[in-house]
């Protein structure tokens, strides 16, 4: 909530004339200013001594309570999330800067207040005389600009807080000296306000009516019940994780139907999460109008009137005096690495943080759980490659020195001829990831992605039922009707320019946003081009460093050229990806702000889409180059393709580019997970904490002693503000793409993702419980746009894996050779079949090797990997018939693979219902019970009316006698 920057134009109020401000003020406000000045000038307004308020209260104002009794127990709760009386709970906190009082500032404030008051009085007089320029408030503001700015913020706070009091909220200020220069506004919502706002927000609350949750007797439910009993030790020891056998019937809260709800314990009827949500809704709806334009809480935060706002944590998580609370339970049963094998307490997470945060962790848990079978199958595929590497005929032929195959140079001039047997290690390693099992694994992962999406939809629907988010009342649950402050400001500017003279409501149109749209298109295209340019730069690095290493006089370096080039280029790509990720994140936010979306939901969706496009391109461009472009834009010996002068495009190893693709994917995936995700999340907060400690010059013991004396709202002030779930989701979406899109080249990707996520869940839990301020609870029925992005990636994975198997691996060439060209139906002779001949006398001048006798004999013909006619044929070096046959087979495989996998995925999607059968039955049962409950209530009201109507005639008959007697 501190993130509303960029709203600087609103603060121009300090530099411009005070007339618009004065014209909006009323006579009541003028009298308030007189009182304000009298308090500042006279000595009547003095702070309460600290001894009378308590050690840590400082200067404060509070709302008095009638007949308020503070007993000894309230002092125990003093450091908890309560007012000073120890009874009223703090539901929300706003912080603001407190100006240090000194004589200069007091005098400046006094003169400014006098000029403001005199100007206000003249503005209310109905005269056309111009005001005296010597007493104009603009001049006074220019003379005392800093004080004017602070006083302007003070006025806005006073008006906003007065409006909050009128709505019914209770406030208490704390401007103590524990945190220098910081003031706290503590907000409490009484019972009447909670009931009123809960009715406005249509919050579903549990009624007195309970019903039994019955399980079906079919085989599936019996299996689920058996699994639950077996996995019972894996469930956390919290009440919310137990299987429900009875459930309260929930209904949107209504003050007219309070008798339906169990209000025996009003303190716990609305929990702390619900209370803070209600208060924030009131804050968003309350406006500050005595300024140039209407301002809500988001605008006040963006302009620095308030510096931050946050709900409080329930209590401490450690210490001798830490009372039992939900935060402490979450720390013990969720945010601990020692219980990594247990399920998450999703119900308690929802109770404490709200549905939106709980849905993220529920989704992450389902995703991690589904990675277990994918990781097992991936390991089996990898082990199959290890077990069959010695029986692989192509690699055996490459490693056989009797074949004596001489290969053409890998670079111009510096490189010489080489023996194919030297590529033995690369060929054997490639078989680990390029074998028939990888085709099966690609199909399996495509179906796995569909199963995961269907499983999540069912899990999400079950959570909606358990959390009472089903029904027509929540159709607009995710929609945010409140306008963003930037949008309101732009509309206000448009209104002041009088662009629209009609009576229609002013709003921003596509024409207003056209400059922003053009900027977004240009910047997005430019940054994507930058990404391509960076990848091309790494390609030039590969080419140049390979040539330089081949010219080395050290034999060890010359023998490890390929390994050196592959690993260093992959690390460079990783570093660039990490750096550009941070740049793209900031750029996407800036571009989204230019667009000026109307609501927070629209802003979030547009930001997510831009960030997703930029980061996907950044992460996958190097991988796409290795998979589909490297080795295909090379040319042939004697007619190579050159770029940027004399840089010859690089070619794949004889075993193909799949091995290099695997190395790049492995380093990128592991590097992003270890460095960008885990190390940044752990290291940066600890570094900030160390710098803050050095800045305050506090020793560890002094800091701990200070924390013991801080109150709850002061402790939470030192925690890191919550910036949203988008970084967490984006991190997992990129990982999901790497697990599914290029899984045919790296079967161990699900295993590494599983290991990372097991740590990631506990790391995020620790961060939420210990390091972050408590986020504002947000209601949500689903994960929003992230689900659409997941579906898009799963569909793209089918297409990409089809092309990887067909064009990057040697699966199709081996298949075509075995069934069409092999004399015995085996792969014997496959290596020789893939190699073409080249006459060394056809080298272009200046490209022939410097050492043609490097192998000890004169070479007349060398071999290179391609399907071309030999130099002695009628069409030398042209593509052979085998090339066209294999190309046709590759295209046919892509079409068959994609359509077959898509059909199987759609069949699974159709076969598995989105709503579990038992949940559907329970939802219908709830509706029937609600109808029955209201029918009984209606019958009771009807019976009461009948009784009253029967009693009314007797009363009517008795009245004439009395009247007659009286008249008589």
Order of alpha helices (4+ residues) and beta strands (2+ residues): alpha-alpha-alpha-alpha-beta-alpha-alpha-alpha-beta-beta-alpha-beta-alpha-beta-alpha-alpha-alpha-beta-alpha-alpha-alpha-alpha-beta-beta-alpha-alpha-alpha-alpha-alpha-alpha-alpha-beta-beta-beta-beta-alpha-alpha-alpha-alpha-alpha-alpha-alpha-alpha-alpha-beta-beta-alpha-alpha
